[in-house]
Amino acid sequence: MKELKRSIPKNTIAAGRRHTVGLKSNGTVTAVGDNKYGQCDVSGWLDIVEVAAGNVHMATNTGNAHTIGLRSDGTVVAVGWNKHDQCNVNDWLDIVAIAAGWRRTIGLKSNGTVVAVGRNIEGQCNVGDWSDIVTVAAGDWHTIGLKLDGTVTAVGNNRNGQCNVSDWHDIVAAAAGYLHTVGLKSDGTVMAVGLNKHDQCDVNDWRDMVAISVGSYHTIGLKSDGTVAAVGLGKHGQCNVSDWSDIVAVAAGCAHTLGLKSDGTVVAVGDNEYGQCDVRDWCGIQMPGD
Protein backbone atom coordinates (compact mmCIF):
# COMPACT_ATOMS: atom_id res chain seq x y z
CA MET A 1 0.00 0.00 0.00
CA LYS A 2 1.48 3.33 -0.98
CA GLU A 3 1.94 6.22 1.37
CA LEU A 4 -1.02 8.57 1.75
CA LYS A 5 -0.17 12.13 0.86
CA ARG A 6 -2.98 14.21 2.36
CA SER A 7 -1.47 16.93 4.54
CA ILE A 8 -2.65 17.16 8.16
CA PRO A 9 -1.01 19.70 10.52
CA LYS A 10 0.83 18.11 13.41
CA ASN A 11 0.00 18.87 17.04
CA THR A 12 2.80 20.90 18.64
CA ILE A 13 0.90 21.62 21.87
CA ALA A 14 -0.98 19.04 23.91
CA ALA A 15 -3.05 19.12 27.09
CA GLY A 16 -3.72 16.19 29.38
CA ARG A 17 -5.70 15.81 32.59
CA ARG A 18 -3.21 17.75 34.70
CA HIS A 19 -0.25 18.51 32.45
CA THR A 20 0.69 20.46 29.33
CA VAL A 21 3.24 19.61 26.65
CA GLY A 22 4.90 21.85 24.07
CA LEU A 23 7.11 21.01 21.11
CA LYS A 24 9.86 23.54 20.49
CA SER A 25 11.04 24.53 17.04
CA ASN A 26 14.39 22.80 17.64
CA GLY A 27 12.71 19.41 18.14
CA THR A 28 12.94 19.34 21.92
CA VAL A 29 9.93 19.15 24.23
CA THR A 30 8.89 20.98 27.38
CA ALA A 31 6.16 20.12 29.87
CA VAL A 32 4.52 21.54 33.00
CA GLY A 33 2.01 20.25 35.51
CA ASP A 34 1.52 17.05 37.46
CA ASN A 35 4.46 14.65 37.13
CA LYS A 36 3.34 11.86 39.46
CA TYR A 37 4.07 9.18 36.87
CA GLY A 38 6.88 10.97 35.07
CA GLN A 39 4.60 12.21 32.31
CA CYS A 40 6.56 15.48 32.21
CA ASP A 41 9.98 13.81 31.95
CA VAL A 42 10.52 14.84 28.34
CA SER A 43 13.65 16.96 28.68
CA GLY A 44 15.82 14.38 26.95
CA TRP A 45 13.66 14.01 23.87
CA LEU A 46 15.16 15.08 20.53
CA ASP A 47 14.02 15.28 16.90
CA ILE A 48 10.33 15.33 17.88
CA VAL A 49 7.78 16.46 15.28
CA GLU A 50 4.48 15.92 17.16
CA VAL A 51 3.32 15.52 20.76
CA ALA A 52 0.23 14.02 22.43
CA ALA A 53 -0.94 13.90 26.03
CA GLY A 54 -3.16 11.19 27.47
CA ASN A 55 -6.24 11.44 29.65
CA VAL A 56 -9.26 13.69 29.17
CA HIS A 57 -11.39 12.32 32.00
CA MET A 58 -12.45 14.77 34.71
CA ALA A 59 -13.14 12.35 37.57
CA THR A 60 -10.87 12.98 40.54
CA ASN A 61 -9.38 9.48 40.41
CA THR A 62 -8.19 9.72 36.79
CA GLY A 63 -5.23 12.07 36.97
CA ASN A 64 -2.80 9.40 35.83
CA ALA A 65 -1.47 10.27 32.40
CA HIS A 66 1.20 9.65 29.78
CA THR A 67 2.94 11.68 27.10
CA ILE A 68 3.78 10.60 23.56
CA GLY A 69 6.30 12.03 21.13
CA LEU A 70 6.65 11.29 17.42
CA ARG A 71 10.20 11.45 16.11
CA SER A 72 11.18 12.66 12.66
CA ASP A 73 12.27 9.14 11.74
CA GLY A 74 8.78 7.72 12.34
CA THR A 75 9.55 6.13 15.70
CA VAL A 76 7.69 6.98 18.91
CA VAL A 77 8.72 7.69 22.49
CA ALA A 78 6.56 7.62 25.61
CA VAL A 79 6.75 8.50 29.30
CA GLY A 80 4.29 8.33 32.16
CA TRP A 81 1.63 5.98 33.43
CA ASN A 82 1.95 2.55 31.84
CA LYS A 83 -0.41 0.33 33.79
CA HIS A 84 -2.14 -0.83 30.59
CA ASP A 85 0.99 -0.89 28.37
CA GLN A 86 -0.04 2.40 26.78
CA CYS A 87 3.63 3.43 26.67
CA ASN A 88 4.83 0.27 24.92
CA VAL A 89 5.51 1.97 21.59
CA ASN A 90 9.25 1.38 21.28
CA ASP A 91 8.83 -1.06 18.41
CA TRP A 92 6.57 1.18 16.33
CA LEU A 93 7.97 2.23 12.95
CA ASP A 94 6.85 4.36 10.02
CA ILE A 95 4.46 6.42 12.15
CA VAL A 96 3.25 9.79 10.79
CA ALA A 97 0.73 10.87 13.47
CA ILE A 98 -0.12 10.01 17.07
CA ALA A 99 -3.00 10.33 19.53
CA ALA A 100 -3.26 9.56 23.23
CA GLY A 101 -6.46 8.73 25.07
CA TRP A 102 -7.15 7.48 28.55
CA ARG A 103 -4.95 4.41 29.09
CA ARG A 104 -4.04 3.96 25.41
CA THR A 105 -1.99 5.27 22.49
CA ILE A 106 -2.85 5.35 18.80
CA GLY A 107 -0.38 5.55 15.92
CA LEU A 108 -1.06 6.26 12.26
CA LYS A 109 1.30 4.65 9.76
CA SER A 110 2.34 6.22 6.46
CA ASN A 111 0.34 3.64 4.53
CA GLY A 112 -2.91 4.72 6.20
CA THR A 113 -3.18 1.83 8.63
CA VAL A 114 -3.39 2.27 12.41
CA VAL A 115 -1.81 0.63 15.44
CA ALA A 116 -2.91 0.84 19.07
CA VAL A 117 -1.69 -0.19 22.51
CA GLY A 118 -3.31 0.04 25.91
CA ARG A 119 -6.62 -0.77 27.49
CA ASN A 120 -9.13 -2.35 25.11
CA ILE A 121 -11.96 -3.38 27.38
CA GLU A 122 -14.51 -1.55 25.19
CA GLY A 123 -12.93 -2.19 21.80
CA GLN A 124 -11.26 1.21 21.61
CA CYS A 125 -8.06 -0.39 20.24
CA ASN A 126 -9.79 -2.45 17.54
CA VAL A 127 -8.26 -0.51 14.67
CA GLY A 128 -6.35 -3.33 12.98
CA ASP A 129 -8.63 -3.39 9.93
CA TRP A 130 -8.63 0.38 9.32
CA SER A 131 -7.17 1.68 6.06
CA ASP A 132 -6.87 4.95 4.14
CA ILE A 133 -6.71 6.88 7.44
CA VAL A 134 -5.15 10.36 7.41
CA THR A 135 -5.54 11.35 11.07
CA VAL A 136 -6.57 9.77 14.37
CA ALA A 137 -8.15 11.03 17.59
CA ALA A 138 -8.54 9.34 20.96
CA GLY A 139 -11.25 10.05 23.49
CA ASP A 140 -11.60 8.37 26.83
CA TRP A 141 -13.12 5.12 25.61
CA HIS A 142 -13.49 5.62 21.87
CA THR A 143 -11.14 6.12 18.94
CA ILE A 144 -11.79 8.11 15.77
CA GLY A 145 -10.20 7.78 12.35
CA LEU A 146 -10.53 10.32 9.56
CA LYS A 147 -10.33 8.72 6.12
CA LEU A 148 -8.78 10.07 2.95
CA ASP A 149 -12.23 10.54 1.41
CA GLY A 150 -13.41 12.80 4.24
CA THR A 151 -15.53 10.20 6.00
CA VAL A 152 -15.02 9.11 9.60
CA THR A 153 -14.85 5.75 11.35
CA ALA A 154 -15.07 4.99 15.07
CA VAL A 155 -14.59 2.15 17.54
CA GLY A 156 -15.13 1.81 21.27
CA ASN A 157 -17.73 2.98 23.73
CA ASN A 158 -20.87 4.40 22.10
CA ARG A 159 -23.03 4.79 25.17
CA ASN A 160 -23.76 8.41 24.36
CA GLY A 161 -23.70 8.15 20.58
CA GLN A 162 -20.14 9.48 20.37
CA CYS A 163 -19.34 6.93 17.65
CA ASN A 164 -22.32 7.80 15.44
CA VAL A 165 -20.20 9.35 12.71
CA SER A 166 -20.85 6.99 9.80
CA ASP A 167 -22.88 9.61 7.91
CA TRP A 168 -20.27 12.37 8.21
CA HIS A 169 -18.55 13.54 5.04
CA ASP A 170 -16.30 16.36 3.84
CA ILE A 171 -14.47 16.20 7.20
CA VAL A 172 -10.94 17.63 7.38
CA ALA A 173 -10.25 17.28 11.11
CA ALA A 174 -11.69 15.27 14.00
CA ALA A 175 -11.39 15.43 17.78
CA ALA A 176 -12.59 13.13 20.55
CA GLY A 177 -13.36 13.99 24.16
CA TYR A 178 -14.66 12.14 27.17
CA LEU A 179 -18.04 11.23 25.68
CA HIS A 180 -18.35 13.35 22.53
CA THR A 181 -16.82 13.64 19.07
CA VAL A 182 -16.37 16.72 16.91
CA GLY A 183 -15.67 17.03 13.19
CA LEU A 184 -14.52 20.04 11.18
CA LYS A 185 -15.92 20.23 7.66
CA SER A 186 -14.12 21.56 4.62
CA ASP A 187 -16.45 24.57 4.52
CA GLY A 188 -15.44 25.69 8.03
CA THR A 189 -18.56 24.44 9.79
CA VAL A 190 -18.47 21.94 12.66
CA MET A 191 -20.43 18.82 13.59
CA ALA A 192 -20.69 17.07 16.95
CA VAL A 193 -22.25 13.92 18.40
CA GLY A 194 -22.36 12.41 21.87
CA LEU A 195 -23.04 13.66 25.35
CA ASN A 196 -24.32 17.24 25.34
CA LYS A 197 -25.07 17.71 29.03
CA HIS A 198 -22.97 20.86 29.17
CA ASP A 199 -23.74 22.08 25.61
CA GLN A 200 -20.35 20.85 24.44
CA CYS A 201 -21.96 19.76 21.16
CA ASP A 202 -23.63 23.11 20.43
CA VAL A 203 -21.42 23.98 17.48
CA ASN A 204 -23.99 24.17 14.69
CA ASP A 205 -23.65 27.93 14.34
CA TRP A 206 -19.85 27.95 14.14
CA ARG A 207 -18.42 29.29 10.90
CA ASP A 208 -14.97 29.94 9.41
CA MET A 209 -13.26 27.36 11.63
CA VAL A 210 -9.83 26.03 10.72
CA ALA A 211 -9.07 23.78 13.72
CA ILE A 212 -10.87 22.10 16.62
CA SER A 213 -9.94 20.53 19.93
CA VAL A 214 -11.97 18.75 22.58
CA GLY A 215 -11.61 18.46 26.35
CA SER A 216 -13.51 16.45 28.88
CA TYR A 217 -16.70 18.51 28.66
CA HIS A 218 -15.80 21.43 26.39
CA THR A 219 -15.11 22.07 22.71
CA ILE A 220 -12.73 24.64 21.24
CA GLY A 221 -12.73 26.06 17.73
CA LEU A 222 -10.05 28.17 16.06
CA LYS A 223 -11.35 30.69 13.52
CA SER A 224 -9.58 31.75 10.36
CA ASP A 225 -9.02 35.23 11.81
CA GLY A 226 -7.01 33.84 14.76
CA THR A 227 -9.77 34.19 17.33
CA VAL A 228 -11.19 31.27 19.32
CA ALA A 229 -14.68 30.03 20.20
CA ALA A 230 -15.66 27.71 23.04
CA VAL A 231 -18.74 25.82 24.22
CA GLY A 232 -19.35 23.47 27.10
CA LEU A 233 -18.51 23.33 30.77
CA GLY A 234 -16.53 26.38 31.84
CA LYS A 235 -16.52 26.23 35.62
CA HIS A 236 -12.71 26.24 35.70
CA GLY A 237 -12.50 29.08 33.17
CA GLN A 238 -11.48 26.72 30.37
CA CYS A 239 -13.88 28.44 27.96
CA ASN A 240 -12.65 31.99 28.67
CA VAL A 241 -11.03 32.43 25.27
CA SER A 242 -13.10 35.23 23.77
CA ASP A 243 -10.28 37.77 24.15
CA TRP A 244 -7.65 35.60 22.48
CA SER A 245 -6.19 36.75 19.17
CA ASP A 246 -3.40 35.82 16.78
CA ILE A 247 -3.86 32.11 17.60
CA VAL A 248 -2.60 29.49 15.15
CA ALA A 249 -3.37 26.27 17.08
CA VAL A 250 -5.50 25.16 20.03
CA ALA A 251 -5.43 22.23 22.44
CA ALA A 252 -8.03 21.29 25.03
CA GLY A 253 -7.18 19.26 28.09
CA CYS A 254 -9.54 17.86 30.64
CA ALA A 255 -10.40 21.26 32.12
CA HIS A 256 -7.87 23.65 30.61
CA THR A 257 -7.33 25.14 27.17
CA LEU A 258 -4.17 26.16 25.31
CA GLY A 259 -3.63 28.56 22.46
CA LEU A 260 -0.45 28.79 20.40
CA LYS A 261 0.25 32.30 19.11
CA SER A 262 1.97 33.09 15.83
CA ASP A 263 5.06 34.32 17.72
CA GLY A 264 5.62 30.89 19.31
CA THR A 265 4.27 31.79 22.74
CA VAL A 266 1.38 30.01 24.45
CA VAL A 267 -1.67 31.22 26.38
CA ALA A 268 -3.68 29.08 28.76
CA VAL A 269 -6.93 29.25 30.73
CA GLY A 270 -8.73 26.86 33.03
CA ASP A 271 -7.81 24.47 35.82
CA ASN A 272 -4.31 25.23 37.09
CA GLU A 273 -4.24 23.18 40.28
CA TYR A 274 -1.06 21.41 39.18
CA GLY A 275 0.52 24.30 37.30
CA GLN A 276 -0.63 22.97 33.94
CA CYS A 277 -1.40 26.52 32.79
CA ASP A 278 2.00 27.93 33.78
CA VAL A 279 3.17 28.44 30.20
CA ARG A 280 3.67 32.19 30.27
CA ASP A 281 7.43 31.89 29.84
CA TRP A 282 7.25 29.42 26.96
CA CYS A 283 8.66 30.61 23.66
CA GLY A 284 9.88 29.10 20.42
CA ILE A 285 7.05 26.57 20.20
CA GLN A 286 6.85 24.94 16.77
CA MET A 287 4.13 26.11 14.42
CA PRO A 288 1.62 23.37 13.40
CA GLY A 289 3.19 22.75 10.02
CA ASP A 290 3.13 19.59 8.00
FENJOFEN-V106303 format. One record per residue. N is the residue number from 1. PHI is phi in degrees with one decimal (none if undefined). PSI is psi in whole degrees, 0 to 359 (none if undefined). OMEGA is omega in whole degrees, -180 to 180 (* if undefined). Layout:
n	phi	psi	omega
N	PHI	PSI	OMEGA
N	PHI	PSI	OMEGA
This chain:
n	phi	psi	omega
1	none	130	-176
2	-80.8	160	-177
3	-66.5	136	177
4	-80.6	140	-171
5	-106.2	354	-177
6	-60.0	133	-174
7	-88.7	122	176
8	-123.2	124	179
9	-58.0	143	-179
10	-90.9	147	-179
11	-78.2	118	180
12	-107.1	355	169
13	-129.6	146	-179
14	-146.3	145	-179
15	-127.2	128	178
16	-103.7	204	179
17	-67.3	315	-175
18	-139.3	17	180
19	-143.9	163	-177
20	-133.3	140	-176
21	-126.6	139	178
22	-132.8	136	177
23	-96.4	123	-179
24	-86.4	159	-175
25	-66.2	345	178
26	-93.1	8	177
27	89.1	0	175
28	-91.2	171	-174
29	-131.0	143	176
30	-124.6	155	-179
31	-151.7	147	176
32	-135.0	159	177
33	114.4	199	-178
34	-61.7	133	-179
35	-127.8	31	-176
36	-55.3	322	-179
37	-109.2	16	179
38	78.3	18	-177
39	-68.6	348	176
40	-103.4	7	-178
41	-83.5	69	-175
42	-115.6	8	-172
43	-64.9	338	-180
44	-92.8	0	-178
45	-72.9	143	179
46	-136.9	157	175
47	58.9	34	179
48	-85.1	141	179
49	-120.0	349	177
50	-156.9	149	178
51	-128.7	154	176
52	-145.3	147	-180
53	-125.4	131	-177
54	-81.1	160	171
55	83.4	111	175
56	-124.7	20	-175
57	-94.8	131	-172
58	-85.0	344	-178
59	-54.8	145	-173
60	-63.4	339	-177
61	-96.1	15	-176
62	-122.3	37	180
63	-78.4	347	-179
64	-62.8	136	-174
65	-151.3	169	177
66	-138.5	164	-179
67	-129.3	138	-176
68	-120.8	141	175
69	-130.1	134	176
70	-98.7	124	179
71	-85.9	160	-179
72	-63.3	338	-179
73	-90.1	6	178
74	87.5	3	174
75	-91.9	170	-173
76	-132.5	141	175
77	-119.1	156	-177
78	-149.7	145	173
79	-138.9	157	175
80	113.9	201	-176
81	-60.0	129	-175
82	-134.1	27	-177
83	-57.1	327	-177
84	-110.2	22	180
85	66.6	21	-179
86	-68.8	349	177
87	-102.3	5	-178
88	-84.7	72	-176
89	-119.4	10	-174
90	-62.8	336	-178
91	-95.7	4	179
92	-71.8	141	179
93	-136.7	156	172
94	63.5	33	180
95	-88.4	139	-180
96	-118.7	349	177
97	-158.2	154	-177
98	-135.4	158	173
99	-148.4	147	180
100	-128.5	126	176
101	-110.4	198	176
102	-78.6	115	176
103	70.8	18	178
104	-155.8	165	180
105	-135.3	139	-178
106	-119.3	137	178
107	-128.4	135	177
108	-101.5	127	180
109	-91.0	161	-175
110	-65.3	341	179
111	-90.8	8	176
112	88.2	3	174
113	-91.9	171	-172
114	-134.2	141	175
115	-120.2	155	-178
116	-149.8	144	172
117	-134.1	154	178
118	120.4	195	-176
119	-65.3	135	-176
120	-133.3	26	-173
121	-63.1	337	179
122	-116.9	19	176
123	79.9	12	-176
124	-70.8	349	177
125	-105.9	9	-177
126	-82.6	68	-176
127	-114.7	9	-174
128	-63.1	337	-179
129	-100.0	7	179
130	-72.7	149	176
131	-149.6	164	179
132	57.8	31	179
133	-87.0	140	179
134	-116.2	344	173
135	-159.9	155	-178
136	-129.1	154	177
137	-141.0	144	-177
138	-125.0	120	172
139	-92.0	197	179
140	-62.9	303	-173
141	-125.6	13	177
142	-139.4	155	-177
143	-126.8	138	-175
144	-117.8	138	174
145	-125.7	128	176
146	-95.2	126	-176
147	-91.4	162	-178
148	-59.0	331	-178
149	-87.4	7	178
150	86.1	5	174
151	-92.8	172	-173
152	-132.7	141	176
153	-122.5	156	-176
154	-149.1	147	173
155	-136.8	158	177
156	110.5	200	-177
157	-61.1	132	179
158	-128.3	28	-174
159	-58.9	328	-180
160	-111.4	17	179
161	77.5	16	-177
162	-70.4	349	177
163	-103.9	8	-178
164	-83.2	69	-175
165	-119.4	10	-173
166	-65.9	339	-180
167	-97.1	4	179
168	-73.8	148	176
169	-153.0	167	-177
170	58.9	30	180
171	-87.0	137	179
172	-117.5	348	176
173	-156.1	150	179
174	-140.0	149	179
175	-141.8	146	-178
176	-127.8	133	179
177	-111.2	206	-179
178	-59.3	302	-178
179	-137.6	24	176
180	-143.9	161	-177
181	-131.6	140	-177
182	-127.9	140	178
183	-127.7	137	177
184	-99.2	127	-179
185	-90.7	162	-177
186	-64.0	339	180
187	-90.3	7	178
188	87.6	2	174
189	-90.4	170	-173
190	-133.5	143	177
191	-119.5	154	178
192	-151.1	144	175
193	-136.6	158	178
194	113.3	197	-178
195	-59.3	131	-179
196	-127.1	28	-177
197	-57.6	327	-178
198	-111.3	21	-180
199	66.4	22	-179
200	-69.9	349	177
201	-103.8	7	-178
202	-83.9	72	-176
203	-119.1	10	-174
204	-63.2	335	-178
205	-96.0	4	179
206	-72.4	140	179
207	-137.8	158	174
208	59.9	33	179
209	-85.4	145	179
210	-122.3	349	178
211	-159.2	155	179
212	-137.9	156	172
213	-151.4	153	-172
214	-133.0	133	175
215	-102.8	201	-178
216	-64.3	309	-179
217	-132.6	19	179
218	-138.1	159	-178
219	-128.5	136	-177
220	-119.3	138	176
221	-128.4	133	177
222	-98.5	126	-179
223	-90.0	161	-177
224	-64.4	340	180
225	-90.1	6	178
226	87.1	4	174
227	-93.3	171	-172
228	-132.7	141	176
229	-114.6	155	-180
230	-147.7	142	172
231	-135.8	158	177
232	112.8	195	-178
233	-65.6	129	-178
234	-129.4	24	-173
235	-67.6	342	176
236	-98.0	4	-177
237	85.2	10	-175
238	-69.7	348	178
239	-104.7	8	-178
240	-84.2	69	-175
241	-118.5	7	-173
242	-66.4	339	-180
243	-96.7	4	179
244	-73.8	147	176
245	-149.1	164	177
246	61.6	33	-179
247	-91.0	138	180
248	-116.3	348	177
249	-158.3	151	179
250	-131.3	154	175
251	-145.8	132	180
252	-111.6	125	173
253	-94.1	194	-180
254	-53.0	305	-177
255	-140.2	25	173
256	-139.8	161	-174
257	-132.9	138	-180
258	-116.0	146	172
259	-131.8	129	177
260	-95.2	125	-179
261	-90.6	162	-175
262	-66.4	345	178
263	-92.1	7	177
264	86.7	4	175
265	-93.8	169	-175
266	-130.1	139	173
267	-113.3	153	-177
268	-147.3	143	174
269	-136.5	158	175
270	113.7	201	-177
271	-58.9	125	-179
272	-129.1	28	-176
273	-58.8	328	-178
274	-109.9	14	180
275	78.6	17	-177
276	-70.6	349	176
277	-103.8	7	-178
278	-83.7	69	-176
279	-116.5	13	-174
280	-61.0	330	-178
281	-93.4	4	178
282	-70.7	143	176
283	-153.3	164	179
284	69.3	25	177
285	-73.0	139	-177
286	-64.0	137	173
287	-70.8	152	-176
288	-76.9	65	179
289	-81.7	188	-178
290	-76.1	none	*
